[in-house]
Amino acid sequence: MTEPVLTIVIPCYNEEEVLPKTIRQLRELREQLIAERLISNKSTLLFIDDGSRDATWTMIYKASLRYSEVKGVKLARNAGHQNALLAGLFSAKTRSDCIVSIDADLQDDVSVIREFVKKFHEGYEIVYGVRNKRDADTFFKRHTAQGFYKLMKAMGAQLVYNHADYRLMSRRAVEELERFEEANLFLRGIVPLLGFRSTTVSYDRKERLAGETKYPLKKMIAFALDGITSFSITPIRLISLVGFVSFFISIFFGAYFLFLKFTGHTQTGWTSLITSIWLLGGLQLIAFGLIGEYIGKIYKETKRRPRYIIDLDLFNLPMPGSFFGEEVKMTDQKKRV
């Protein structure tokens, strides 16, 4: 079997502190896989700069000039981790047999890519990296993440438990993924829907080597809410259920208070009245907010705006150095003539 061309896609946002180590480790891994005849020597590392405000792009560009296997794509503005990942996948698919996506922080064990590729040789088109445990996460993040997976499963989403965005996909799988044109694309839920032959590889997640996490509490909540509302209408149905339950409870209490009135046991008071008003008012506001979330997603879908805009693509275009090299070569030839 001919060695497949592998592209490792690495989304980056303000990763200047960890990027040199990431480049070094991934280059070393690439050389090992080539020596083991698992991948082709045409395999590359593709770094996606998601509108970083530090020196991330400068470092990617310099590395691409120094190492032919390092490529870069610069987005015009910050599009978010998921969109940056999509930009890398779709840019790499035309020149790759398989694509691995991994974060730049090196918390995911890069050596597991070897197992990914071996599974690809066995005929699997999607290989999920699944964490054995979440000891590297804080207590709060660990339990909220586990709760999120359980909630999504209860709502009918086919998520791979304890899997983030560390996976291998064949070119055919990425081509089919590109057919999903919705703006609110929840990758962890969409990829299992492709239906291709898939498997999992377990690994231990490490501590972040440098820099700060790009998923603070605010982004984690937004990501979870986006995943739930993008992939399930169960919350809307729950609103209807709460409405019916409230209606029947109100009928019961209405009959009870009428009974008290006719038997002369009523007492003047505001506590029950104010409590019921606040309860129903709060439920209504929550319902309006949730419905508004769905309407907002419909609004985004109807506008059909691009998920990302590429500023510079060093993967599918020749490097400036090649032009300079041709000019130097032509100048030397003229001098010899």
Solvent accessible surface area in square Angstrom, and as a share of the most:
residue,aa,sasa,rsa
1,M,175,0.78
2,T,117,0.68
3,E,38,0.17
4,P,5,0.03
5,V,30,0.17
6,L,1,0.01
7,T,0,0.00
8,I,3,0.01
9,V,0,0.00
10,I,0,0.00
11,P,10,0.06
12,C,2,0.01
13,Y,45,0.17
14,N,37,0.19
15,E,11,0.05
16,E,68,0.31
17,E,114,0.51
18,V,1,0.00
19,L,0,0.00
20,P,65,0.41
21,K,79,0.33
22,T,1,0.00
23,I,15,0.07
24,R,120,0.44
25,Q,50,0.22
26,L,0,0.00
27,R,58,0.21
28,E,86,0.39
29,L,7,0.04
30,R,22,0.08
31,E,85,0.38
32,Q,89,0.40
33,L,0,0.00
34,I,42,0.21
35,A,85,0.66
36,E,82,0.37
37,R,173,0.63
38,L,27,0.14
39,I,3,0.01
40,S,18,0.12
41,N,106,0.54
42,K,151,0.64
43,S,2,0.01
44,T,16,0.09
45,L,1,0.00
46,L,0,0.00
47,F,0,0.00
48,I,0,0.00
49,D,1,0.01
50,D,5,0.02
51,G,18,0.18
52,S,23,0.15
53,R,198,0.72
54,D,50,0.26
55,A,41,0.31
56,T,0,0.00
57,W,33,0.11
58,T,64,0.37
59,M,47,0.21
60,I,0,0.00
61,Y,64,0.24
62,K,130,0.55
63,A,10,0.08
64,S,7,0.05
65,L,93,0.46
66,R,186,0.68
67,Y,48,0.18
68,S,92,0.59
69,E,15,0.07
70,V,0,0.00
71,K,33,0.14
72,G,0,0.00
73,V,0,0.00
74,K,48,0.20
75,L,1,0.00
76,A,55,0.43
77,R,161,0.59
78,N,62,0.32
79,A,17,0.13
80,G,28,0.27
81,H,45,0.20
82,Q,26,0.12
83,N,37,0.19
84,A,0,0.00
85,L,1,0.01
86,L,1,0.00
87,A,0,0.00
88,G,0,0.00
89,L,2,0.01
90,F,20,0.09
91,S,11,0.07
92,A,0,0.00
93,K,30,0.13
94,T,87,0.50
95,R,118,0.43
96,S,1,0.01
97,D,47,0.24
98,C,0,0.00
99,I,1,0.00
100,V,0,0.00
101,S,1,0.01
102,I,2,0.01
103,D,38,0.20
104,A,2,0.02
105,D,12,0.06
106,L,7,0.03
107,Q,23,0.10
108,D,5,0.03
109,D,30,0.16
110,V,17,0.10
111,S,50,0.32
112,V,12,0.07
113,I,0,0.00
114,R,46,0.17
115,E,70,0.31
116,F,0,0.00
117,V,0,0.00
118,K,82,0.35
119,K,56,0.24
120,F,30,0.13
121,H,55,0.24
122,E,102,0.46
123,G,39,0.38
124,Y,41,0.16
125,E,30,0.13
126,I,2,0.01
127,V,0,0.00
128,Y,9,0.04
129,G,0,0.00
130,V,25,0.14
131,R,20,0.07
132,N,87,0.45
133,K,109,0.46
134,R,14,0.05
135,D,99,0.51
136,A,24,0.19
137,D,14,0.07
138,T,89,0.52
139,F,143,0.60
140,F,112,0.47
141,K,55,0.23
142,R,56,0.20
143,H,88,0.39
144,T,55,0.32
145,A,15,0.12
146,Q,49,0.22
147,G,36,0.35
148,F,24,0.10
149,Y,11,0.04
150,K,132,0.56
151,L,77,0.38
152,M,0,0.00
153,K,157,0.67
154,A,87,0.67
155,M,31,0.14
156,G,61,0.59
157,A,5,0.04
158,Q,112,0.50
159,L,29,0.14
160,V,32,0.19
161,Y,100,0.38
162,N,13,0.07
163,H,3,0.02
164,A,13,0.10
165,D,10,0.05
166,Y,1,0.00
167,R,3,0.01
168,L,0,0.00
169,M,1,0.00
170,S,6,0.04
171,R,95,0.35
172,R,125,0.46
173,A,0,0.00
174,V,0,0.00
175,E,78,0.35
176,E,53,0.24
177,L,0,0.00
178,E,70,0.32
179,R,176,0.64
180,F,60,0.25
181,E,118,0.53
182,E,57,0.26
183,A,33,0.26
184,N,22,0.11
185,L,12,0.06
186,F,6,0.02
187,L,0,0.00
188,R,41,0.15
189,G,0,0.00
190,I,8,0.04
191,V,1,0.00
192,P,28,0.18
193,L,82,0.41
194,L,27,0.14
195,G,65,0.62
196,F,41,0.17
197,R,136,0.50
198,S,51,0.33
199,T,30,0.18
200,T,68,0.40
201,V,17,0.10
202,S,68,0.44
203,Y,9,0.03
204,D,74,0.38
205,R,35,0.13
206,K,99,0.42
207,E,114,0.51
208,R,48,0.18
209,L,90,0.45
210,A,24,0.19
211,G,32,0.31
212,E,141,0.63
213,T,80,0.47
214,K,49,0.21
215,Y,60,0.23
216,P,66,0.41
217,L,93,0.46
218,K,168,0.71
219,K,95,0.40
220,M,40,0.18
221,I,104,0.53
222,A,59,0.46
223,F,34,0.14
224,A,26,0.20
225,L,74,0.37
226,D,48,0.25
227,G,0,0.00
228,I,21,0.11
229,T,7,0.04
230,S,34,0.22
231,F,47,0.19
232,S,13,0.09
233,I,97,0.49
234,T,37,0.21
235,P,10,0.06
236,I,58,0.29
237,R,157,0.57
238,L,84,0.42
239,I,42,0.21
240,S,57,0.37
241,L,103,0.51
242,V,65,0.37
243,G,39,0.38
244,F,126,0.53
245,V,73,0.42
246,S,29,0.19
247,F,115,0.48
248,F,128,0.53
249,I,86,0.43
250,S,63,0.41
251,I,90,0.45
252,F,134,0.56
253,F,93,0.39
254,G,33,0.32
255,A,61,0.47
256,Y,102,0.39
257,F,102,0.43
258,L,100,0.50
259,F,123,0.51
260,L,35,0.17
261,K,129,0.54
262,F,166,0.69
263,T,59,0.34
264,G,65,0.62
265,H,125,0.56
266,T,77,0.45
267,Q,172,0.76
268,T,142,0.82
269,G,52,0.50
270,W,176,0.62
271,T,110,0.64
272,S,74,0.48
273,L,83,0.41
274,I,66,0.34
275,T,79,0.46
276,S,47,0.30
277,I,93,0.47
278,W,191,0.67
279,L,109,0.54
280,L,86,0.43
281,G,27,0.26
282,G,31,0.30
283,L,61,0.31
284,Q,105,0.47
285,L,130,0.65
286,I,118,0.60
287,A,15,0.12
288,F,135,0.56
289,G,48,0.46
290,L,37,0.18
291,I,67,0.34
292,G,34,0.33
293,E,55,0.25
294,Y,28,0.11
295,I,103,0.52
296,G,29,0.28
297,K,21,0.09
298,I,107,0.54
299,Y,133,0.50
300,K,112,0.48
301,E,39,0.18
302,T,96,0.56
303,K,71,0.30
304,R,123,0.45
305,R,163,0.60
306,P,96,0.60
307,R,52,0.19
308,Y,48,0.18
309,I,101,0.51
310,I,63,0.32
311,D,76,0.39
312,L,81,0.41
313,D,22,0.11
314,L,14,0.07
315,F,4,0.02
316,N,62,0.32
317,L,111,0.55
318,P,81,0.51
319,M,28,0.12
320,P,44,0.28
321,G,33,0.32
322,S,53,0.34
323,F,113,0.47
324,F,124,0.52
325,G,39,0.37
326,E,98,0.44
327,E,102,0.46
328,V,91,0.52
329,K,117,0.50
330,M,106,0.47
331,T,63,0.37
332,D,58,0.30
333,Q,89,0.40
334,K,143,0.61
335,K,158,0.67
336,R,205,0.75
337,V,160,0.92
